[in-house]
Amino acid sequence: MSTSESVVKVMLVDDHILVLEGIRARLEQEKGIEVVGQATDGVEALALVKDLKPDVVMMDVSMPNMNGIETTKIFQERHPDLKVLILSMHDNREYISQLMFHGAKGYILKDVSVEEMVRAIRTVADGATYICRAATETLFRHGETMDPVESKLTRREEAILSRVAKGLSSKAISNELNISVRTVETHRQNIKTKLHLNTTAELTKYAYDQQLL
């Protein structure tokens, strides 16, 4: 799709009605962008997307019923061609990493200009990735201060880490591996200690880098 020639159909998802209406009013003034609908949470967005058929879903992270991370994962599974652009107030590395890992094509903060918002929409609609400067700086700043990995994992720890990275709960992992939930939690803590990692996003990135997925 070439956004220079085609109209980009956008669906907005945010639980704040005033934010939705404000963004919609601004985008509707932009040539080549059509706002085809809006939703206030992930559940509603999933129900509407089949009929609205947007090219891009611009969505918040923190929402009731189903947040942006879970919704992005389901979009990726059910509608792999749909482009998800996150518009959030959270300059948070774990949010950014998880969302990009689960299929989001872009991440911008709510204080960006309309011009940058439009540029982000067009960029992800064309299949490229767009992360605003502040979010990019958050990713690199955190990455530079992380301690180097010193210890390798056992096979059991790798098996648990790969399942953590896939989004499984400790209970689900315990059922798959036929071990207790407490044992899973102990392994998870040992993995974090060995790798000097603290968040699920960091563990997921490590699993991906080590080809454990």
C-alpha positions in Angstrom: 0.0 0.0 0.0 1.3 3.4 -0.9 0.0 6.1 1.5 0.9 8.8 -1.0 -1.8 7.6 -3.3 -4.3 5.7 -1.0 -6.5 6.8 1.8 -5.4 5.2 5.1 -8.4 3.9 7.1 -7.8 4.3 10.8 -9.7 3.0 13.9 -9.1 4.7 17.2 -9.1 2.8 20.5 -9.0 4.7 23.9 -11.1 4.6 27.0 -11.2 8.4 27.3 -14.0 9.7 25.2 -12.6 13.3 25.1 -9.3 12.0 23.8 -11.0 9.9 21.2 -13.1 12.8 20.0 -10.2 15.2 20.0 -7.9 13.0 18.0 -10.7 12.1 15.6 -11.5 15.7 14.9 -7.9 16.5 14.2 -7.3 13.5 12.0 -10.4 14.1 10.0 -8.8 17.4 8.8 -5.9 15.5 7.3 -6.1 14.6 3.6 -5.7 10.9 2.9 -6.7 9.7 6.3 -10.2 8.4 7.1 -11.3 7.6 10.7 -13.6 4.7 10.1 -14.6 4.1 13.8 -13.6 4.1 17.4 -13.7 1.8 20.5 -13.2 2.3 24.2 -11.4 -0.9 25.0 -9.9 -4.0 23.4 -13.0 -6.1 23.6 -15.0 -3.5 21.6 -12.1 -3.0 19.2 -11.9 -6.8 18.4 -15.6 -6.8 17.8 -15.6 -3.8 15.4 -12.5 -4.5 13.4 -14.0 -7.2 11.1 -16.7 -4.8 9.9 -14.6 -1.6 9.8 -11.6 -3.2 8.1 -9.1 -0.5 9.1 -5.6 -0.3 7.7 -4.3 1.0 11.0 -5.5 0.7 14.6 -4.2 3.5 16.8 -4.7 2.3 20.4 -3.9 3.2 24.0 -2.2 0.8 26.3 -4.1 1.2 29.6 -7.7 0.3 29.1 -10.4 -1.6 31.1 -11.7 -5.0 30.1 -8.7 -5.7 27.8 -5.6 -3.6 27.6 -3.5 -2.7 24.6 -1.0 -5.4 25.0 -3.5 -8.3 25.1 -5.5 -6.7 22.2 -2.3 -6.4 20.1 -1.5 -10.0 20.7 -5.0 -11.1 19.5 -4.9 -8.7 16.5 -1.6 -10.3 15.5 -3.1 -13.8 15.7 -6.4 -13.0 14.0 -5.5 -10.2 11.6 -1.8 -10.4 10.8 -2.0 -7.8 8.1 -3.5 -5.2 10.4 -1.1 -2.5 11.6 -1.2 -1.5 15.2 0.1 1.9 16.3 0.3 2.6 20.0 -0.6 6.1 21.3 0.2 6.2 25.0 1.0 8.5 27.8 3.4 5.9 29.2 7.1 6.3 28.4 7.7 2.8 29.8 10.3 0.4 28.4 8.4 -2.8 29.4 5.2 -1.5 27.6 7.2 -0.6 24.5 9.1 -3.9 24.3 6.1 -6.1 24.9 4.0 -4.3 22.4 6.6 -4.3 19.7 7.3 -8.0 20.4 3.7 -8.9 20.1 3.2 -7.2 16.8 2.7 -3.5 17.2 4.3 -1.6 14.3 4.7 1.8 16.1 4.7 3.5 19.5 4.2 7.3 20.0 3.4 9.3 23.0 0.3 11.5 23.4 2.3 14.7 23.5 3.5 14.3 19.9 2.4 16.9 17.3 -0.4 16.2 14.9 2.2 16.2 12.2 4.2 13.4 13.8 1.0 11.5 14.5 0.1 11.6 10.9 3.7 10.6 9.9 3.5 7.6 12.2 0.2 6.5 10.8 1.4 6.7 7.2 4.7 5.0 8.1 3.1 1.9 9.8 0.4 1.8 7.1 3.2 1.3 4.6 4.6 -1.6 6.6 7.5 0.2 8.3 8.1 0.7 12.0 7.7 4.1 13.8 8.8 4.8 17.3 8.8 8.4 18.5 12.1 9.9 19.7 11.2 9.9 23.4 10.3 6.2 23.3 13.4 5.3 21.4 15.6 7.1 23.9 13.9 5.2 26.7 14.7 1.9 25.1 18.4 2.7 24.4 18.9 4.5 27.8 17.7 1.4 29.7 19.7 -1.0 27.5 22.9 0.8 28.1 22.7 0.4 31.9 21.8 -3.3 32.0 24.3 -5.6 33.5 25.9 -8.1 31.1 24.6 -11.7 31.1 27.1 -13.9 32.9 25.4 -17.2 33.6 23.8 -19.7 31.2 20.5 -21.4 32.0 19.8 -25.0 32.5 17.5 -26.8 30.1 14.6 -26.7 32.5 15.1 -23.0 33.0 15.2 -22.5 29.2 12.0 -24.4 28.9 10.3 -22.2 31.5 11.7 -19.0 30.0 10.4 -19.9 26.6 7.0 -20.3 28.0 7.2 -17.1 30.0 8.1 -15.3 26.8 5.1 -16.8 25.1 2.9 -15.2 27.7 2.0 -18.3 29.7 1.1 -18.0 33.4 3.0 -19.9 36.1 0.0 -22.1 36.5 -0.1 -22.9 32.8 3.6 -23.6 32.8 3.2 -25.9 35.8 0.5 -27.9 34.0 2.6 -28.2 30.8 5.8 -29.3 32.6 4.0 -31.3 35.3 5.7 -29.4 38.1 4.3 -27.3 40.9 3.5 -23.6 40.6 5.9 -22.9 43.4 8.7 -24.7 41.5 7.9 -22.6 38.4 8.1 -19.4 40.5 11.4 -20.5 42.0 12.8 -21.1 38.5 11.5 -17.8 37.3 13.3 -15.9 40.1 16.5 -17.9 39.5 16.4 -17.0 35.8 16.0 -13.3 36.6 18.9 -13.5 39.1 21.2 -15.4 36.6 20.5 -13.1 33.7 20.4 -9.8 35.8 17.0 -9.1 34.2 13.9 -7.7 36.1 10.9 -7.4 33.7 8.9 -9.8 31.6 9.9 -7.7 28.5 13.6 -8.1 29.2 13.1 -11.9 29.7 11.1 -12.0 26.4 13.8 -10.2 24.5 16.5 -12.5 25.9 14.5 -15.6 24.9 14.0 -14.1 21.4 17.7 -13.2 21.1 18.7 -16.8 22.2 16.2 -18.3 19.8 14.3 -20.0 22.6 11.0 -19.2 20.9 
